[in-house]
């Protein structure tokens, strides 16, 4: 017998026609795909060009440039004469900054005429230009608690007491920063780079403690962020593999305490909100995992376990161990990997489940597939 893992996430990029939306508006899908990919690709995000015509789309160092008008990838523009381009960012004047190899060096480059100029930004960071194009903000993965702002006058470092997990520029020149709190929740801070002045806007947010993209409306009245809930969850809830704690896009009104959910998907997750061209974009992932068994010589597949992945056979072929904790079509980006536990299912010689799936390794930690 042969074992297979079937994930096939449906990755979709949605647009809400106005970033100052009303409850009655419906989102429009502008791009979708269902790739054969590793399960961690379900955390894909997108950056949108200012005119709303392009998206830099992907995850884990595998980003692609999508022409949203044509609905297809543009690998030629993405590469731009560089080698091994793995990431990109939208720069002023409709330019594209690329992370790749050029003249024997790896780094961030931007086109200047027929040449490529190094930006002098670490390869483990992603540049974020201010609205006027005069400042670049970035956070190096090796120093996650420091924002570096680069201008023609030099660089200035703004240090935080924990990791920065997301940030966005406002048209006023303010930088809106998501930072992780000591207990695993998140705060939003408004940073005035010119004076290094800070104002805490929100605390105790149920956002991803590792990566939490954020965006803001043009008038800087509304922030958009992915949250699993509008409350502060208990540690037990974050570890519970059976709960529906998928992430969804919420709007936070900075003039009041109001917050409300924007996306309306019943299953899956919605993350990475971006305001561009007076519209709000986000990525929705409909992610389902199953373990199926089929004869090595070919034939019909039998589902041995649902909402399960990373299978491992017991030596006698009578049981399959697996990892579970992703359900309701989502990866649970806010909790992962705390929600992962190890399970087991008994199977027949054809791979058909002979008894319900059951937990085998549980607890308040990250549990992967147990080995027999």
CORZI-V873321 format. One record per residue. N is the residue number from 1. PSI is psi in radians with two decimals (none if undefined). NEAR is the number of other C-alpha atoms within 12 Angstrom. D_CENTER is the distance of its C-alpha to the mean C-alpha in whole Angstrom. Layout:
N & PSI & NEAR & D_CENTER
N & PSI & NEAR & D_CENTER
This chain:
1 & 2.74 & 23 & 36
2 & 2.45 & 25 & 32
3 & 2.55 & 29 & 29
4 & 2.63 & 28 & 26
5 & 2.23 & 31 & 22
6 & 2.01 & 30 & 21
7 & -1.07 & 34 & 17
8 & 1.02 & 24 & 17
9 & 2.46 & 31 & 14
10 & 1.94 & 32 & 14
11 & 2.12 & 38 & 11
12 & 2.50 & 38 & 12
13 & 2.10 & 41 & 12
14 & 2.71 & 38 & 14
15 & 2.31 & 38 & 16
16 & 2.24 & 33 & 19
17 & -0.36 & 24 & 22
18 & 2.35 & 24 & 22
19 & -0.24 & 32 & 20
20 & 1.10 & 28 & 23
21 & 2.95 & 25 & 23
22 & 2.91 & 17 & 25
23 & -0.45 & 16 & 25
24 & -0.20 & 13 & 26
25 & 2.58 & 18 & 24
26 & 2.46 & 18 & 22
27 & 2.67 & 27 & 19
28 & 2.29 & 22 & 20
29 & 2.19 & 23 & 18
30 & -0.25 & 31 & 18
31 & 2.51 & 31 & 16
32 & 2.73 & 28 & 16
33 & 2.78 & 27 & 16
34 & 1.38 & 20 & 16
35 & 2.76 & 21 & 16
36 & 1.96 & 18 & 18
37 & 2.90 & 24 & 15
38 & 2.61 & 21 & 14
39 & -0.50 & 32 & 13
40 & -0.17 & 29 & 10
41 & -0.17 & 29 & 9
42 & -0.13 & 40 & 8
43 & 0.41 & 42 & 4
44 & 2.50 & 44 & 5
45 & 3.02 & 40 & 4
46 & 2.48 & 45 & 8
47 & 2.39 & 44 & 11
48 & 2.38 & 40 & 14
49 & 2.75 & 35 & 17
50 & -0.52 & 28 & 20
51 & 0.01 & 20 & 22
52 & 0.23 & 30 & 19
53 & -0.24 & 26 & 20
54 & 2.64 & 36 & 18
55 & 2.37 & 44 & 14
56 & 2.03 & 40 & 12
57 & 2.25 & 42 & 10
58 & -2.84 & 32 & 9
59 & 2.76 & 26 & 7
60 & 0.85 & 20 & 9
61 & 0.33 & 25 & 12
62 & 1.39 & 25 & 13
63 & 2.58 & 30 & 12
64 & 2.68 & 34 & 14
65 & 2.14 & 36 & 16
66 & 2.21 & 32 & 17
67 & 1.83 & 25 & 20
68 & -0.39 & 30 & 19
69 & -0.76 & 15 & 23
70 & -0.33 & 14 & 24
71 & 0.58 & 19 & 21
72 & 2.87 & 21 & 21
73 & 2.51 & 24 & 19
74 & 1.50 & 21 & 21
75 & -0.48 & 23 & 22
76 & -0.84 & 17 & 25
77 & -0.62 & 22 & 23
78 & -0.74 & 36 & 20
79 & -0.79 & 29 & 23
80 & 0.52 & 29 & 25
81 & -0.09 & 22 & 28
82 & 2.97 & 32 & 26
83 & 2.49 & 24 & 25
84 & 0.97 & 26 & 22
85 & 2.14 & 31 & 20
86 & -0.16 & 31 & 16
87 & 2.86 & 40 & 14
88 & 2.84 & 44 & 15
89 & 2.61 & 39 & 15
90 & 2.24 & 39 & 18
91 & 2.96 & 32 & 21
92 & 2.84 & 23 & 24
93 & 0.62 & 18 & 26
94 & 0.40 & 19 & 24
95 & 2.88 & 24 & 24
96 & 2.15 & 36 & 21
97 & 2.43 & 40 & 20
98 & 2.50 & 42 & 19
99 & 2.00 & 42 & 19
100 & -2.89 & 35 & 21
101 & 2.34 & 25 & 25
102 & 2.25 & 24 & 28
103 & 0.69 & 15 & 31
104 & 0.11 & 10 & 31
105 & 2.57 & 19 & 28
106 & 2.31 & 24 & 24
107 & -2.94 & 32 & 22
108 & 2.25 & 36 & 21
109 & 2.66 & 39 & 24
110 & 2.51 & 35 & 25
111 & 2.40 & 28 & 27
112 & 1.70 & 16 & 31
113 & -2.20 & 9 & 33
114 & 0.08 & 9 & 34
115 & 2.88 & 14 & 32
116 & 2.17 & 27 & 29
117 & 2.35 & 24 & 29
118 & 2.40 & 24 & 27
119 & -0.23 & 32 & 25
120 & 0.52 & 25 & 25
121 & 2.39 & 30 & 22
122 & 2.59 & 24 & 21
123 & -0.36 & 29 & 19
124 & 0.33 & 23 & 16
125 & 2.91 & 32 & 15
126 & 2.12 & 35 & 14
127 & 2.48 & 41 & 17
128 & 1.93 & 38 & 16
129 & 2.51 & 36 & 20
130 & 2.91 & 29 & 21
131 & -0.57 & 25 & 23
132 & -0.02 & 18 & 26
133 & 0.12 & 22 & 25
134 & -0.23 & 20 & 27
135 & 2.55 & 28 & 24
136 & 2.20 & 39 & 21
137 & 2.47 & 41 & 19
138 & 2.74 & 42 & 17
139 & 2.18 & 36 & 16
140 & 2.38 & 23 & 17
141 & -0.48 & 21 & 15
142 & -0.32 & 15 & 19
143 & 1.23 & 22 & 20
144 & -0.20 & 28 & 17
145 & 0.17 & 26 & 19
146 & 2.25 & 27 & 20
147 & 2.23 & 40 & 20
148 & 2.24 & 35 & 22
149 & 2.10 & 35 & 23
150 & 2.21 & 27 & 25
151 & 3.14 & 25 & 28
152 & -0.41 & 12 & 31
153 & -0.19 & 10 & 33
154 & -2.76 & 13 & 31
155 & 2.52 & 19 & 28
156 & 2.35 & 22 & 27
157 & 2.31 & 25 & 25
158 & 1.94 & 30 & 24
159 & 2.47 & 23 & 24
160 & 2.84 & 26 & 22
161 & -0.02 & 18 & 23
162 & -3.12 & 25 & 19
163 & 2.43 & 33 & 16
164 & 2.17 & 40 & 14
165 & -0.11 & 41 & 11
166 & 2.72 & 42 & 11
167 & 2.74 & 42 & 13
168 & 2.59 & 43 & 15
169 & 2.49 & 41 & 19
170 & 2.80 & 31 & 21
171 & -0.38 & 21 & 24
172 & -0.18 & 22 & 26
173 & -0.02 & 26 & 25
174 & 2.60 & 32 & 23
175 & 2.21 & 41 & 20
176 & 2.14 & 44 & 18
177 & 2.31 & 47 & 16
178 & 2.21 & 47 & 14
179 & 2.62 & 44 & 16
180 & 2.44 & 33 & 16
181 & 2.88 & 28 & 19
182 & -0.57 & 14 & 21
183 & 0.08 & 20 & 21
184 & -0.15 & 29 & 17
185 & -3.00 & 36 & 17
186 & 2.70 & 41 & 16
187 & 2.74 & 38 & 18
188 & 2.25 & 39 & 18
189 & 2.36 & 35 & 20
190 & 2.16 & 30 & 22
191 & 2.19 & 32 & 23
192 & 1.77 & 21 & 26
193 & -0.54 & 32 & 26
194 & -0.58 & 19 & 30
195 & -0.02 & 15 & 31
196 & 0.63 & 20 & 28
197 & 2.45 & 16 & 29
198 & 2.53 & 20 & 26
199 & 2.14 & 20 & 26
200 & 2.13 & 19 & 24
201 & -0.67 & 26 & 22
202 & 2.58 & 31 & 21
203 & 2.90 & 26 & 21
204 & 0.56 & 27 & 20
205 & 2.45 & 34 & 17
206 & 1.10 & 42 & 15
207 & 2.92 & 48 & 11
208 & 2.25 & 43 & 9
209 & -0.05 & 36 & 11
210 & -0.72 & 28 & 9
211 & 2.07 & 36 & 7
212 & 1.39 & 43 & 7
213 & 2.54 & 45 & 7
214 & 2.69 & 45 & 11
215 & 2.91 & 43 & 13
216 & 2.56 & 41 & 17
217 & 2.82 & 34 & 20
218 & -0.59 & 28 & 23
219 & 0.00 & 20 & 25
220 & 0.55 & 27 & 23
221 & -0.40 & 25 & 24
222 & 2.22 & 32 & 20
223 & 2.54 & 46 & 17
224 & 2.31 & 47 & 14
225 & 2.67 & 53 & 11
226 & 2.21 & 47 & 9
227 & 2.63 & 44 & 12
228 & -0.38 & 39 & 13
229 & 3.04 & 30 & 17
230 & 0.16 & 28 & 19
231 & 3.07 & 18 & 21
232 & 1.97 & 23 & 21
233 & 2.70 & 25 & 20
234 & 2.70 & 17 & 23
235 & -0.61 & 18 & 22
236 & -0.68 & 18 & 24
237 & -0.67 & 25 & 21
238 & -0.48 & 37 & 18
239 & -0.26 & 30 & 20
240 & 2.03 & 31 & 21
241 & -0.17 & 39 & 20
242 & -0.09 & 26 & 22
243 & 2.68 & 24 & 20
244 & 1.66 & 29 & 18
245 & 0.79 & 39 & 15
246 & 2.67 & 41 & 12
247 & 2.47 & 47 & 10
248 & 2.78 & 41 & 12
249 & 2.23 & 41 & 12
250 & 2.60 & 37 & 15
251 & 2.30 & 37 & 17
252 & 2.03 & 32 & 19
253 & 2.02 & 23 & 23
254 & -0.16 & 24 & 24
255 & -0.11 & 15 & 27
256 & -3.03 & 14 & 27
257 & 0.11 & 16 & 26
258 & 2.43 & 16 & 24
259 & 2.47 & 25 & 21
260 & 2.69 & 27 & 20
261 & 2.43 & 28 & 18
262 & -0.90 & 37 & 17
263 & 2.73 & 40 & 16
264 & 0.25 & 24 & 18
265 & 2.34 & 27 & 17
266 & -0.51 & 17 & 19
267 & 2.90 & 25 & 17
268 & -3.08 & 35 & 13
269 & 2.64 & 46 & 10
270 & 2.12 & 50 & 9
271 & 3.09 & 49 & 6
272 & 1.03 & 48 & 6
273 & 2.48 & 46 & 10
274 & 2.25 & 46 & 12
275 & 2.17 & 42 & 16
276 & 2.44 & 32 & 18
277 & 0.73 & 22 & 21
278 & 0.45 & 23 & 22
279 & 2.76 & 32 & 19
280 & 2.20 & 48 & 16
281 & 2.66 & 49 & 13
282 & 2.88 & 49 & 10
283 & 2.26 & 47 & 8
284 & 2.30 & 46 & 10
285 & 2.18 & 45 & 10
286 & 1.76 & 38 & 13
287 & 2.05 & 42 & 13
288 & 2.32 & 33 & 17
289 & 2.51 & 38 & 18
290 & 2.66 & 31 & 22
291 & 2.10 & 37 & 25
292 & 2.65 & 35 & 27
293 & 2.40 & 34 & 31
294 & 2.72 & 22 & 33
295 & 2.45 & 17 & 36
296 & -0.45 & 13 & 36
297 & -0.02 & 10 & 38
298 & 2.79 & 12 & 36
299 & -3.10 & 13 & 37
300 & 2.53 & 16 & 35
301 & 2.55 & 23 & 32
302 & 2.28 & 27 & 32
303 & 2.08 & 29 & 29
304 & -0.57 & 41 & 29
305 & 2.51 & 38 & 26
306 & 2.79 & 34 & 24
307 & 0.75 & 35 & 20
308 & 2.71 & 43 & 21
309 & 3.09 & 41 & 20
310 & 1.11 & 36 & 21
311 & 2.70 & 35 & 25
312 & 2.15 & 32 & 28
313 & 2.55 & 29 & 32
314 & 2.62 & 19 & 34
315 & -0.57 & 11 & 37
316 & 0.02 & 13 & 39
317 & 0.19 & 22 & 37
318 & -0.16 & 24 & 37
319 & 2.65 & 34 & 34
320 & 2.18 & 45 & 30
321 & 2.74 & 37 & 28
322 & 3.00 & 43 & 24
323 & 2.43 & 42 & 21
324 & 3.01 & 47 & 20
325 & -0.17 & 44 & 18
326 & 2.10 & 45 & 15
327 & 3.06 & 35 & 17
328 & 0.56 & 26 & 17
329 & 0.24 & 35 & 15
330 & 2.82 & 45 & 12
331 & -0.23 & 48 & 10
332 & 1.04 & 48 & 11
333 & -0.43 & 45 & 8
334 & -0.55 & 43 & 10
335 & -0.53 & 40 & 13
336 & 2.34 & 36 & 12
337 & 0.30 & 28 & 14
338 & -0.50 & 34 & 17
339 & -0.09 & 37 & 17
340 & 2.29 & 39 & 18
341 & 2.91 & 35 & 22
342 & 2.31 & 37 & 24
343 & 3.11 & 36 & 26
344 & 2.60 & 39 & 29
345 & 2.41 & 36 & 31
346 & 2.41 & 27 & 35
347 & 2.75 & 29 & 35
348 & -3.11 & 20 & 38
349 & -0.34 & 20 & 39
350 & -0.04 & 25 & 38
351 & 0.01 & 30 & 34
352 & 2.38 & 28 & 35
353 & 2.27 & 25 & 34
354 & -0.14 & 20 & 37
355 & 2.81 & 17 & 36
356 & 2.65 & 16 & 33
357 & 2.58 & 27 & 29
358 & 2.71 & 26 & 30
359 & 2.50 & 28 & 28
360 & -0.74 & 24 & 29
361 & 2.03 & 26 & 28
362 & 2.97 & 27 & 26
363 & 3.12 & 21 & 26
364 & 1.16 & 20 & 24
365 & -3.10 & 21 & 22
366 & 2.08 & 24 & 20
367 & 2.20 & 29 & 22
368 & -3.13 & 30 & 21
369 & 2.15 & 29 & 24
370 & 2.59 & 27 & 27
371 & 2.39 & 21 & 30
372 & none & 20 & 33
